[in-house]
Amino acid sequence: MCLAVPARILECQDDDALVDMQGNRLRVCRVLTPEAGPGAWVLVHAGFCIATIDESEALTTWDYLKQSYGPELAETLEPQLGTADSS
């Protein structure tokens, strides 16, 4: 199953962005969403921002993911987030 996860952009540098996923930070490519800047909510899949979404949709999606997957979601994301830039 493929999954895109909501994240909020903290900062941008060229085509990259530092995003926050529920307290975890990682760098992603925003070449597919160049209009998305700091403060914007995006869907992240395979290291790419693939769409911009509004905050309400992002938070609703996180609630759904937590209810559906709980601890399993954290375990799934951990390997990716463990290599993220935490600056």
PyMOL Python script that loads the backbone (N, CA, C, O; Angstrom):
from pymol import cmd

cmd.read_pdbstr("""\
ATOM      1  N   MET A   1       0.840  -1.170   0.000  1.00  0.00           N
ATOM      2  CA  MET A   1       0.000   0.000   0.000  1.00  0.00           C
ATOM      3  C   MET A   1       0.887   1.236   0.000  1.00  0.00           C
ATOM      4  O   MET A   1       1.871   1.300   0.737  1.00  0.00           O
ATOM      5  N   CYS A   2       0.544   2.205  -0.815  1.00  0.00           N
ATOM      6  CA  CYS A   2       1.248   3.481  -0.853  1.00  0.00           C
ATOM      7  C   CYS A   2       0.497   4.474   0.017  1.00  0.00           C
ATOM      8  O   CYS A   2      -0.732   4.454   0.088  1.00  0.00           O
ATOM      9  N   LEU A   3       1.246   5.338   0.675  1.00  0.00           N
ATOM     10  CA  LEU A   3       0.641   6.277   1.599  1.00  0.00           C
ATOM     11  C   LEU A   3       1.335   7.622   1.483  1.00  0.00           C
ATOM     12  O   LEU A   3       2.563   7.693   1.508  1.00  0.00           O
ATOM     13  N   ALA A   4       0.562   8.681   1.357  1.00  0.00           N
ATOM     14  CA  ALA A   4       1.090  10.044   1.410  1.00  0.00           C
ATOM     15  C   ALA A   4       0.707  10.609   2.768  1.00  0.00           C
ATOM     16  O   ALA A   4      -0.434  10.471   3.208  1.00  0.00           O
ATOM     17  N   VAL A   5       1.662  11.243   3.428  1.00  0.00           N
ATOM     18  CA  VAL A   5       1.476  11.708   4.797  1.00  0.00           C
ATOM     19  C   VAL A   5       1.502  13.233   4.842  1.00  0.00           C
ATOM     20  O   VAL A   5       2.362  13.850   4.214  1.00  0.00           O
ATOM     21  N   PRO A   6       0.571  13.851   5.575  1.00  0.00           N
ATOM     22  CA  PRO A   6       0.565  15.311   5.689  1.00  0.00           C
ATOM     23  C   PRO A   6       1.785  15.817   6.460  1.00  0.00           C
ATOM     24  O   PRO A   6       2.234  15.198   7.425  1.00  0.00           O
ATOM     25  N   ALA A   7       2.300  16.941   6.014  1.00  0.00           N
ATOM     26  CA  ALA A   7       3.417  17.595   6.693  1.00  0.00           C
ATOM     27  C   ALA A   7       3.287  19.101   6.495  1.00  0.00           C
ATOM     28  O   ALA A   7       2.712  19.566   5.511  1.00  0.00           O
ATOM     29  N   ARG A   8       3.835  19.857   7.455  1.00  0.00           N
ATOM     30  CA  ARG A   8       3.830  21.318   7.344  1.00  0.00           C
ATOM     31  C   ARG A   8       5.243  21.767   6.997  1.00  0.00           C
ATOM     32  O   ARG A   8       6.212  21.343   7.628  1.00  0.00           O
ATOM     33  N   ILE A   9       5.351  22.621   5.998  1.00  0.00           N
ATOM     34  CA  ILE A   9       6.659  23.125   5.581  1.00  0.00           C
ATOM     35  C   ILE A   9       7.159  24.150   6.595  1.00  0.00           C
ATOM     36  O   ILE A   9       6.459  25.102   6.937  1.00  0.00           O
ATOM     37  N   LEU A  10       8.383  23.932   7.067  1.00  0.00           N
ATOM     38  CA  LEU A  10       9.010  24.855   8.007  1.00  0.00           C
ATOM     39  C   LEU A  10       9.885  25.871   7.291  1.00  0.00           C
ATOM     40  O   LEU A  10       9.876  27.058   7.619  1.00  0.00           O
ATOM     41  N   GLU A  11      10.637  25.393   6.311  1.00  0.00           N
ATOM     42  CA  GLU A  11      11.507  26.291   5.542  1.00  0.00           C
ATOM     43  C   GLU A  11      11.781  25.685   4.178  1.00  0.00           C
ATOM     44  O   GLU A  11      11.679  24.474   3.982  1.00  0.00           O
ATOM     45  N   CYS A  12      12.132  26.551   3.242  1.00  0.00           N
ATOM     46  CA  CYS A  12      12.426  26.116   1.870  1.00  0.00           C
ATOM     47  C   CYS A  12      13.809  26.589   1.463  1.00  0.00           C
ATOM     48  O   CYS A  12      14.264  27.657   1.874  1.00  0.00           O
ATOM     49  N   GLN A  13      14.465  25.785   0.656  1.00  0.00           N
ATOM     50  CA  GLN A  13      15.742  26.153   0.056  1.00  0.00           C
ATOM     51  C   GLN A  13      15.768  25.529  -1.331  1.00  0.00           C
ATOM     52  O   GLN A  13      15.850  24.311  -1.483  1.00  0.00           O
ATOM     53  N   ASP A  14      15.697  26.382  -2.328  1.00  0.00           N
ATOM     54  CA  ASP A  14      15.609  25.929  -3.715  1.00  0.00           C
ATOM     55  C   ASP A  14      14.419  24.972  -3.868  1.00  0.00           C
ATOM     56  O   ASP A  14      13.291  25.338  -3.539  1.00  0.00           O
ATOM     57  N   ASP A  15      14.659  23.759  -4.360  1.00  0.00           N
ATOM     58  CA  ASP A  15      13.567  22.800  -4.557  1.00  0.00           C
ATOM     59  C   ASP A  15      13.336  21.887  -3.355  1.00  0.00           C
ATOM     60  O   ASP A  15      12.508  20.978  -3.412  1.00  0.00           O
ATOM     61  N   ASP A  16      14.061  22.126  -2.278  1.00  0.00           N
ATOM     62  CA  ASP A  16      13.918  21.303  -1.076  1.00  0.00           C
ATOM     63  C   ASP A  16      13.136  22.039  -0.001  1.00  0.00           C
ATOM     64  O   ASP A  16      13.036  23.266  -0.013  1.00  0.00           O
ATOM     65  N   ALA A  17      12.588  21.274   0.925  1.00  0.00           N
ATOM     66  CA  ALA A  17      11.880  21.857   2.065  1.00  0.00           C
ATOM     67  C   ALA A  17      12.151  21.018   3.303  1.00  0.00           C
ATOM     68  O   ALA A  17      12.286  19.797   3.232  1.00  0.00           O
ATOM     69  N   LEU A  18      12.228  21.697   4.432  1.00  0.00           N
ATOM     70  CA  LEU A  18      12.261  21.025   5.721  1.00  0.00           C
ATOM     71  C   LEU A  18      10.821  20.990   6.200  1.00  0.00           C
ATOM     72  O   LEU A  18      10.182  22.034   6.328  1.00  0.00           O
ATOM     73  N   VAL A  19      10.304  19.790   6.468  1.00  0.00           N
ATOM     74  CA  VAL A  19       8.906  19.656   6.873  1.00  0.00           C
ATOM     75  C   VAL A  19       8.809  19.048   8.266  1.00  0.00           C
ATOM     76  O   VAL A  19       9.731  18.396   8.756  1.00  0.00           O
ATOM     77  N   ASP A  20       7.660  19.288   8.881  1.00  0.00           N
ATOM     78  CA  ASP A  20       7.350  18.724  10.186  1.00  0.00           C
ATOM     79  C   ASP A  20       6.208  17.731  10.027  1.00  0.00           C
ATOM     80  O   ASP A  20       5.136  18.066   9.522  1.00  0.00           O
ATOM     81  N   MET A  21       6.461  16.497  10.470  1.00  0.00           N
ATOM     82  CA  MET A  21       5.428  15.450  10.476  1.00  0.00           C
ATOM     83  C   MET A  21       5.192  15.054  11.922  1.00  0.00           C
ATOM     84  O   MET A  21       5.860  14.163  12.447  1.00  0.00           O
ATOM     85  N   GLN A  22       4.246  15.715  12.558  1.00  0.00           N
ATOM     86  CA  GLN A  22       3.894  15.386  13.938  1.00  0.00           C
ATOM     87  C   GLN A  22       5.115  15.375  14.855  1.00  0.00           C
ATOM     88  O   GLN A  22       5.282  14.461  15.662  1.00  0.00           O
ATOM     89  N   GLY A  23       5.971  16.399  14.728  1.00  0.00           N
ATOM     90  CA  GLY A  23       7.142  16.513  15.584  1.00  0.00           C
ATOM     91  C   GLY A  23       8.412  15.933  14.997  1.00  0.00           C
ATOM     92  O   GLY A  23       9.489  16.139  15.556  1.00  0.00           O
ATOM     93  N   ASN A  24       8.323  15.225  13.903  1.00  0.00           N
ATOM     94  CA  ASN A  24       9.494  14.683  13.212  1.00  0.00           C
ATOM     95  C   ASN A  24       9.801  15.567  12.018  1.00  0.00           C
ATOM     96  O   ASN A  24       8.909  15.939  11.255  1.00  0.00           O
ATOM     97  N   ARG A  25      11.066  15.897  11.868  1.00  0.00           N
ATOM     98  CA  ARG A  25      11.474  16.762  10.754  1.00  0.00           C
ATOM     99  C   ARG A  25      12.287  15.977   9.738  1.00  0.00           C
ATOM    100  O   ARG A  25      13.103  15.123  10.087  1.00  0.00           O
ATOM    101  N   LEU A  26      12.040  16.291   8.467  1.00  0.00           N
ATOM    102  CA  LEU A  26      12.852  15.700   7.417  1.00  0.00           C
ATOM    103  C   LEU A  26      12.858  16.602   6.196  1.00  0.00           C
ATOM    104  O   LEU A  26      11.980  17.445   6.012  1.00  0.00           O
ATOM    105  N   ARG A  27      13.867  16.401   5.373  1.00  0.00           N
ATOM    106  CA  ARG A  27      13.985  17.173   4.138  1.00  0.00           C
ATOM    107  C   ARG A  27      13.322  16.395   3.015  1.00  0.00           C
ATOM    108  O   ARG A  27      13.497  15.185   2.872  1.00  0.00           O
ATOM    109  N   VAL A  28      12.551  17.137   2.221  1.00  0.00           N
ATOM    110  CA  VAL A  28      11.848  16.536   1.089  1.00  0.00           C
ATOM    111  C   VAL A  28      12.017  17.431  -0.130  1.00  0.00           C
ATOM    112  O   VAL A  28      12.405  18.594  -0.016  1.00  0.00           O
ATOM    113  N   CYS A  29      11.726  16.881  -1.276  1.00  0.00           N
ATOM    114  CA  CYS A  29      11.788  17.631  -2.527  1.00  0.00           C
ATOM    115  C   CYS A  29      10.420  18.242  -2.807  1.00  0.00           C
ATOM    116  O   CYS A  29       9.402  17.557  -2.707  1.00  0.00           O
ATOM    117  N   ARG A  30      10.391  19.530  -3.158  1.00  0.00           N
ATOM    118  CA  ARG A  30       9.112  20.178  -3.456  1.00  0.00           C
ATOM    119  C   ARG A  30       9.015  20.605  -4.918  1.00  0.00           C
ATOM    120  O   ARG A  30       8.266  21.524  -5.248  1.00  0.00           O
ATOM    121  N   VAL A  31       9.760  19.947  -5.785  1.00  0.00           N
ATOM    122  CA  VAL A  31       9.749  20.283  -7.204  1.00  0.00           C
ATOM    123  C   VAL A  31       8.352  20.126  -7.815  1.00  0.00           C
ATOM    124  O   VAL A  31       8.020  20.818  -8.777  1.00  0.00           O
ATOM    125  N   LEU A  32       7.537  19.232  -7.270  1.00  0.00           N
ATOM    126  CA  LEU A  32       6.176  19.036  -7.784  1.00  0.00           C
ATOM    127  C   LEU A  32       5.184  20.053  -7.228  1.00  0.00           C
ATOM    128  O   LEU A  32       4.074  20.189  -7.742  1.00  0.00           O
ATOM    129  N   THR A  33       5.588  20.766  -6.177  1.00  0.00           N
ATOM    130  CA  THR A  33       4.717  21.776  -5.551  1.00  0.00           C
ATOM    131  C   THR A  33       5.519  23.053  -5.286  1.00  0.00           C
ATOM    132  O   THR A  33       5.658  23.463  -4.134  1.00  0.00           O
ATOM    133  N   PRO A  34       6.044  23.682  -6.333  1.00  0.00           N
ATOM    134  CA  PRO A  34       6.907  24.852  -6.127  1.00  0.00           C
ATOM    135  C   PRO A  34       6.191  26.025  -5.466  1.00  0.00           C
ATOM    136  O   PRO A  34       6.839  26.902  -4.893  1.00  0.00           O
ATOM    137  N   GLU A  35       4.861  26.050  -5.539  1.00  0.00           N
ATOM    138  CA  GLU A  35       4.097  27.137  -4.927  1.00  0.00           C
ATOM    139  C   GLU A  35       4.019  27.014  -3.408  1.00  0.00           C
ATOM    140  O   GLU A  35       3.670  27.982  -2.731  1.00  0.00           O
ATOM    141  N   ALA A  36       4.332  25.858  -2.871  1.00  0.00           N
ATOM    142  CA  ALA A  36       4.230  25.623  -1.429  1.00  0.00           C
ATOM    143  C   ALA A  36       5.437  26.217  -0.709  1.00  0.00           C
ATOM    144  O   ALA A  36       6.583  25.878  -1.004  1.00  0.00           O
ATOM    145  N   GLY A  37       5.160  27.102   0.232  1.00  0.00           N
ATOM    146  CA  GLY A  37       6.215  27.748   0.999  1.00  0.00           C
ATOM    147  C   GLY A  37       6.047  27.486   2.482  1.00  0.00           C
ATOM    148  O   GLY A  37       5.184  26.707   2.885  1.00  0.00           O
ATOM    149  N   PRO A  38       6.873  28.136   3.300  1.00  0.00           N
ATOM    150  CA  PRO A  38       6.789  27.954   4.746  1.00  0.00           C
ATOM    151  C   PRO A  38       5.368  28.181   5.271  1.00  0.00           C
ATOM    152  O   PRO A  38       4.700  29.152   4.916  1.00  0.00           O
ATOM    153  N   GLY A  39       4.936  27.261   6.118  1.00  0.00           N
ATOM    154  CA  GLY A  39       3.594  27.327   6.681  1.00  0.00           C
ATOM    155  C   GLY A  39       2.565  26.523   5.910  1.00  0.00           C
ATOM    156  O   GLY A  39       1.492  26.225   6.435  1.00  0.00           O
ATOM    157  N   ALA A  40       2.877  26.168   4.670  1.00  0.00           N
ATOM    158  CA  ALA A  40       1.935  25.398   3.843  1.00  0.00           C
ATOM    159  C   ALA A  40       1.905  23.943   4.299  1.00  0.00           C
ATOM    160  O   ALA A  40       2.894  23.411   4.804  1.00  0.00           O
ATOM    161  N   TRP A  41       0.762  23.322   4.111  1.00  0.00           N
ATOM    162  CA  TRP A  41       0.596  21.895   4.366  1.00  0.00           C
ATOM    163  C   TRP A  41       0.678  21.155   3.037  1.00  0.00           C
ATOM    164  O   TRP A  41       0.085  21.571   2.042  1.00  0.00           O
ATOM    165  N   VAL A  42       1.422  20.051   3.037  1.00  0.00           N
ATOM    166  CA  VAL A  42       1.603  19.259   1.824  1.00  0.00           C
ATOM    167  C   VAL A  42       1.432  17.780   2.150  1.00  0.00           C
ATOM    168  O   VAL A  42       1.524  17.367   3.306  1.00  0.00           O
ATOM    169  N   LEU A  43       1.183  16.996   1.112  1.00  0.00           N
ATOM    170  CA  LEU A  43       1.213  15.543   1.241  1.00  0.00           C
ATOM    171  C   LEU A  43       2.584  15.079   0.768  1.00  0.00           C
ATOM    172  O   LEU A  43       3.031  15.461  -0.314  1.00  0.00           O
ATOM    173  N   VAL A  44       3.253  14.256   1.572  1.00  0.00           N
ATOM    174  CA  VAL A  44       4.593  13.769   1.250  1.00  0.00           C
ATOM    175  C   VAL A  44       4.522  12.273   0.973  1.00  0.00           C
ATOM    176  O   VAL A  44       3.977  11.496   1.757  1.00  0.00           O
ATOM    177  N   HIS A  45       5.088  11.896  -0.166  1.00  0.00           N
ATOM    178  CA  HIS A  45       5.171  10.483  -0.548  1.00  0.00           C
ATOM    179  C   HIS A  45       6.539  10.235  -1.165  1.00  0.00           C
ATOM    180  O   HIS A  45       6.942  10.941  -2.089  1.00  0.00           O
ATOM    181  N   ALA A  46       7.246   9.247  -0.664  1.00  0.00           N
ATOM    182  CA  ALA A  46       8.545   8.842  -1.206  1.00  0.00           C
ATOM    183  C   ALA A  46       9.525  10.009  -1.296  1.00  0.00           C
ATOM    184  O   ALA A  46      10.305  10.101  -2.244  1.00  0.00           O
ATOM    185  N   GLY A  47       9.479  10.906  -0.300  1.00  0.00           N
ATOM    186  CA  GLY A  47      10.418  12.018  -0.254  1.00  0.00           C
ATOM    187  C   GLY A  47      10.044  13.213  -1.101  1.00  0.00           C
ATOM    188  O   GLY A  47      10.838  14.144  -1.232  1.00  0.00           O
ATOM    189  N   PHE A  48       8.848  13.212  -1.683  1.00  0.00           N
ATOM    190  CA  PHE A  48       8.387  14.320  -2.520  1.00  0.00           C
ATOM    191  C   PHE A  48       7.091  14.902  -1.967  1.00  0.00           C
ATOM    192  O   PHE A  48       6.211  14.166  -1.522  1.00  0.00           O
ATOM    193  N   CYS A  49       6.984  16.222  -1.999  1.00  0.00           N
ATOM    194  CA  CYS A  49       5.698  16.882  -1.755  1.00  0.00           C
ATOM    195  C   CYS A  49       4.904  16.690  -3.040  1.00  0.00           C
ATOM    196  O   CYS A  49       5.315  17.154  -4.104  1.00  0.00           O
ATOM    197  N   ILE A  50       3.771  16.008  -2.944  1.00  0.00           N
ATOM    198  CA  ILE A  50       3.028  15.699  -4.171  1.00  0.00           C
ATOM    199  C   ILE A  50       1.781  16.547  -4.340  1.00  0.00           C
ATOM    200  O   ILE A  50       1.204  16.580  -5.426  1.00  0.00           O
ATOM    201  N   ALA A  51       1.347  17.241  -3.274  1.00  0.00           N
ATOM    202  CA  ALA A  51       0.153  18.089  -3.363  1.00  0.00           C
ATOM    203  C   ALA A  51       0.111  19.023  -2.167  1.00  0.00           C
ATOM    204  O   ALA A  51       0.631  18.702  -1.099  1.00  0.00           O
ATOM    205  N   THR A  52      -0.502  20.169  -2.349  1.00  0.00           N
ATOM    206  CA  THR A  52      -0.766  21.053  -1.216  1.00  0.00           C
ATOM    207  C   THR A  52      -2.184  20.770  -0.724  1.00  0.00           C
ATOM    208  O   THR A  52      -3.081  20.473  -1.513  1.00  0.00           O
ATOM    209  N   ILE A  53      -2.369  20.867   0.582  1.00  0.00           N
ATOM    210  CA  ILE A  53      -3.682  20.654   1.190  1.00  0.00           C
ATOM    211  C   ILE A  53      -3.897  21.719   2.256  1.00  0.00           C
ATOM    212  O   ILE A  53      -2.947  22.375   2.685  1.00  0.00           O
ATOM    213  N   ASP A  54      -5.147  21.892   2.685  1.00  0.00           N
ATOM    214  CA  ASP A  54      -5.375  22.872   3.745  1.00  0.00           C
ATOM    215  C   ASP A  54      -5.162  22.215   5.113  1.00  0.00           C
ATOM    216  O   ASP A  54      -5.130  20.991   5.239  1.00  0.00           O
ATOM    217  N   GLU A  55      -5.017  23.066   6.128  1.00  0.00           N
ATOM    218  CA  GLU A  55      -4.704  22.575   7.471  1.00  0.00           C
ATOM    219  C   GLU A  55      -5.776  21.628   8.000  1.00  0.00           C
ATOM    220  O   GLU A  55      -5.460  20.620   8.632  1.00  0.00           O
ATOM    221  N   SER A  56      -7.017  21.944   7.747  1.00  0.00           N
ATOM    222  CA  SER A  56      -8.114  21.099   8.221  1.00  0.00           C
ATOM    223  C   SER A  56      -7.998  19.682   7.665  1.00  0.00           C
ATOM    224  O   SER A  56      -8.146  18.705   8.399  1.00  0.00           O
ATOM    225  N   GLU A  57      -7.735  19.579   6.378  1.00  0.00           N
ATOM    226  CA  GLU A  57      -7.575  18.263   5.750  1.00  0.00           C
ATOM    227  C   GLU A  57      -6.369  17.528   6.329  1.00  0.00           C
ATOM    228  O   GLU A  57      -6.427  16.322   6.568  1.00  0.00           O
ATOM    229  N   ALA A  58      -5.269  18.263   6.556  1.00  0.00           N
ATOM    230  CA  ALA A  58      -4.062  17.649   7.112  1.00  0.00           C
ATOM    231  C   ALA A  58      -4.326  17.074   8.500  1.00  0.00           C
ATOM    232  O   ALA A  58      -3.956  15.934   8.784  1.00  0.00           O
ATOM    233  N   LEU A  59      -4.961  17.856   9.359  1.00  0.00           N
ATOM    234  CA  LEU A  59      -5.210  17.400  10.724  1.00  0.00           C
ATOM    235  C   LEU A  59      -6.225  16.262  10.766  1.00  0.00           C
ATOM    236  O   LEU A  59      -6.094  15.336  11.567  1.00  0.00           O
ATOM    237  N   THR A  60      -7.230  16.332   9.909  1.00  0.00           N
ATOM    238  CA  THR A  60      -8.207  15.244   9.822  1.00  0.00           C
ATOM    239  C   THR A  60      -7.528  13.957   9.364  1.00  0.00           C
ATOM    240  O   THR A  60      -7.821  12.879   9.879  1.00  0.00           O
ATOM    241  N   THR A  61      -6.624  14.071   8.401  1.00  0.00           N
ATOM    242  CA  THR A  61      -5.890  12.898   7.915  1.00  0.00           C
ATOM    243  C   THR A  61      -5.028  12.301   9.016  1.00  0.00           C
ATOM    244  O   THR A  61      -4.993  11.081   9.177  1.00  0.00           O
ATOM    245  N   TRP A  62      -4.320  13.151   9.790  1.00  0.00           N
ATOM    246  CA  TRP A  62      -3.503  12.644  10.896  1.00  0.00           C
ATOM    247  C   TRP A  62      -4.362  11.935  11.928  1.00  0.00           C
ATOM    248  O   TRP A  62      -3.978  10.881  12.436  1.00  0.00           O
ATOM    249  N   ASP A  63      -5.529  12.506  12.246  1.00  0.00           N
ATOM    250  CA  ASP A  63      -6.432  11.846  13.198  1.00  0.00           C
ATOM    251  C   ASP A  63      -6.834  10.464  12.689  1.00  0.00           C
ATOM    252  O   ASP A  63      -6.833   9.489  13.441  1.00  0.00           O
ATOM    253  N   TYR A  64      -7.173  10.392  11.417  1.00  0.00           N
ATOM    254  CA  TYR A  64      -7.558   9.110  10.821  1.00  0.00           C
ATOM    255  C   TYR A  64      -6.396   8.108  10.879  1.00  0.00           C
ATOM    256  O   TYR A  64      -6.589   6.948  11.243  1.00  0.00           O
ATOM    257  N   LEU A  65      -5.201   8.561  10.521  1.00  0.00           N
ATOM    258  CA  LEU A  65      -4.040   7.668  10.535  1.00  0.00           C
ATOM    259  C   LEU A  65      -3.759   7.152  11.939  1.00  0.00           C
ATOM    260  O   LEU A  65      -3.465   5.971  12.122  1.00  0.00           O
ATOM    261  N   LYS A  66      -3.848   8.032  12.931  1.00  0.00           N
ATOM    262  CA  LYS A  66      -3.605   7.613  14.318  1.00  0.00           C
ATOM    263  C   LYS A  66      -4.654   6.607  14.783  1.00  0.00           C
ATOM    264  O   LYS A  66      -4.324   5.624  15.446  1.00  0.00           O
ATOM    265  N   GLN A  67      -5.906   6.850  14.440  1.00  0.00           N
ATOM    266  CA  GLN A  67      -6.975   5.928  14.836  1.00  0.00           C
ATOM    267  C   GLN A  67      -6.828   4.581  14.132  1.00  0.00           C
ATOM    268  O   GLN A  67      -7.062   3.531  14.729  1.00  0.00           O
ATOM    269  N   SER A  68      -6.442   4.622  12.875  1.00  0.00           N
ATOM    270  CA  SER A  68      -6.369   3.400  12.080  1.00  0.00           C
ATOM    271  C   SER A  68      -5.125   2.574  12.350  1.00  0.00           C
ATOM    272  O   SER A  68      -5.185   1.345  12.377  1.00  0.00           O
ATOM    273  N   TYR A  69      -3.993   3.246  12.549  1.00  0.00           N
ATOM    274  CA  TYR A  69      -2.726   2.529  12.625  1.00  0.00           C
ATOM    275  C   TYR A  69      -2.012   2.655  13.958  1.00  0.00           C
ATOM    276  O   TYR A  69      -1.177   1.813  14.287  1.00  0.00           O
ATOM    277  N   GLY A  70      -2.319   3.687  14.734  1.00  0.00           N
ATOM    278  CA  GLY A  70      -1.724   3.867  16.055  1.00  0.00           C
ATOM    279  C   GLY A  70      -0.225   3.682  16.050  1.00  0.00           C
ATOM    280  O   GLY A  70       0.472   4.303  15.248  1.00  0.00           O
ATOM    281  N   PRO A  71       0.294   2.820  16.950  1.00  0.00           N
ATOM    282  CA  PRO A  71       1.738   2.610  17.074  1.00  0.00           C
ATOM    283  C   PRO A  71       2.389   2.070  15.799  1.00  0.00           C
ATOM    284  O   PRO A  71       3.567   2.319  15.547  1.00  0.00           O
ATOM    285  N   GLU A  72       1.628   1.341  15.008  1.00  0.00           N
ATOM    286  CA  GLU A  72       2.184   0.785  13.775  1.00  0.00           C
ATOM    287  C   GLU A  72       2.635   1.888  12.823  1.00  0.00           C
ATOM    288  O   GLU A  72       3.606   1.716  12.087  1.00  0.00           O
ATOM    289  N   LEU A  73       1.931   3.021  12.835  1.00  0.00           N
ATOM    290  CA  LEU A  73       2.299   4.135  11.963  1.00  0.00           C
ATOM    291  C   LEU A  73       3.670   4.670  12.344  1.00  0.00           C
ATOM    292  O   LEU A  73       4.499   4.923  11.470  1.00  0.00           O
ATOM    293  N   ALA A  74       3.919   4.844  13.626  1.00  0.00           N
ATOM    294  CA  ALA A  74       5.217   5.341  14.083  1.00  0.00           C
ATOM    295  C   ALA A  74       6.336   4.387  13.678  1.00  0.00           C
ATOM    296  O   ALA A  74       7.404   4.827  13.251  1.00  0.00           O
ATOM    297  N   GLU A  75       6.096   3.082  13.810  1.00  0.00           N
ATOM    298  CA  GLU A  75       7.105   2.098  13.426  1.00  0.00           C
ATOM    299  C   GLU A  75       7.381   2.137  11.928  1.00  0.00           C
ATOM    300  O   GLU A  75       8.518   1.945  11.499  1.00  0.00           O
ATOM    301  N   THR A  76       6.350   2.384  11.139  1.00  0.00           N
ATOM    302  CA  THR A  76       6.497   2.445   9.690  1.00  0.00           C
ATOM    303  C   THR A  76       7.313   3.657   9.278  1.00  0.00           C
ATOM    304  O   THR A  76       8.152   3.562   8.383  1.00  0.00           O
ATOM    305  N   LEU A  77       7.078   4.795   9.921  1.00  0.00           N
ATOM    306  CA  LEU A  77       7.767   6.026   9.550  1.00  0.00           C
ATOM    307  C   LEU A  77       9.160   6.126  10.144  1.00  0.00           C
ATOM    308  O   LEU A  77      10.012   6.813   9.582  1.00  0.00           O
ATOM    309  N   GLU A  78       9.415   5.465  11.256  1.00  0.00           N
ATOM    310  CA  GLU A  78      10.661   5.626  11.976  1.00  0.00           C
ATOM    311  C   GLU A  78      11.918   5.438  11.134  1.00  0.00           C
ATOM    312  O   GLU A  78      12.822   6.266  11.244  1.00  0.00           O
ATOM    313  N   PRO A  79      12.035   4.402  10.300  1.00  0.00           N
ATOM    314  CA  PRO A  79      13.258   4.264   9.504  1.00  0.00           C
ATOM    315  C   PRO A  79      13.511   5.470   8.602  1.00  0.00           C
ATOM    316  O   PRO A  79      14.660   5.882   8.443  1.00  0.00           O
ATOM    317  N   GLN A  80      12.469   6.042   8.010  1.00  0.00           N
ATOM    318  CA  GLN A  80      12.630   7.213   7.159  1.00  0.00           C
ATOM    319  C   GLN A  80      12.998   8.427   7.993  1.00  0.00           C
ATOM    320  O   GLN A  80      13.888   9.193   7.625  1.00  0.00           O
ATOM    321  N   LEU A  81      12.316   8.603   9.115  1.00  0.00           N
ATOM    322  CA  LEU A  81      12.526   9.785   9.933  1.00  0.00           C
ATOM    323  C   LEU A  81      13.857   9.736  10.654  1.00  0.00           C
ATOM    324  O   LEU A  81      14.432  10.778  10.969  1.00  0.00           O
ATOM    325  N   GLY A  82      14.353   8.541  10.920  1.00  0.00           N
ATOM    326  CA  GLY A  82      15.625   8.413  11.612  1.00  0.00           C
ATOM    327  C   GLY A  82      16.794   8.951  10.810  1.00  0.00           C
ATOM    328  O   GLY A  82      17.823   9.297  11.391  1.00  0.00           O
ATOM    329  N   THR A  83      16.669   9.032   9.497  1.00  0.00           N
ATOM    330  CA  THR A  83      17.749   9.550   8.664  1.00  0.00           C
ATOM    331  C   THR A  83      17.540  11.012   8.310  1.00  0.00           C
ATOM    332  O   THR A  83      18.315  11.583   7.543  1.00  0.00           O
ATOM    333  N   ALA A  84      16.506  11.617   8.859  1.00  0.00           N
ATOM    334  CA  ALA A  84      16.160  12.992   8.506  1.00  0.00           C
ATOM    335  C   ALA A  84      17.093  13.986   9.165  1.00  0.00           C
ATOM    336  O   ALA A  84      17.692  13.720  10.207  1.00  0.00           O
ATOM    337  N   ASP A  85      17.195  15.118   8.535  1.00  0.00           N
ATOM    338  CA  ASP A  85      17.933  16.242   9.089  1.00  0.00           C
ATOM    339  C   ASP A  85      17.092  16.840  10.203  1.00  0.00           C
ATOM    340  O   ASP A  85      15.960  17.253   9.953  1.00  0.00           O
ATOM    341  N   SER A  86      17.600  16.898  11.406  1.00  0.00           N
ATOM    342  CA  SER A  86      16.810  17.401  12.534  1.00  0.00           C
ATOM    343  C   SER A  86      17.229  18.796  12.948  1.00  0.00           C
ATOM    344  O   SER A  86      17.009  19.187  14.094  1.00  0.00           O
ATOM    345  N   SER A  87      17.826  19.554  12.046  1.00  0.00           N
ATOM    346  CA  SER A  87      18.256  20.912  12.384  1.00  0.00           C
ATOM    347  C   SER A  87      17.096  21.870  12.417  1.00  0.00           C
ATOM    348  O   SER A  87      17.283  23.057  12.687  1.00  0.00           O
TER     349      SER A  87
END
""", "prot")
cmd.dss("prot")
cmd.show_as("cartoon", "prot")
cmd.util.cbc("prot")
cmd.orient("prot")
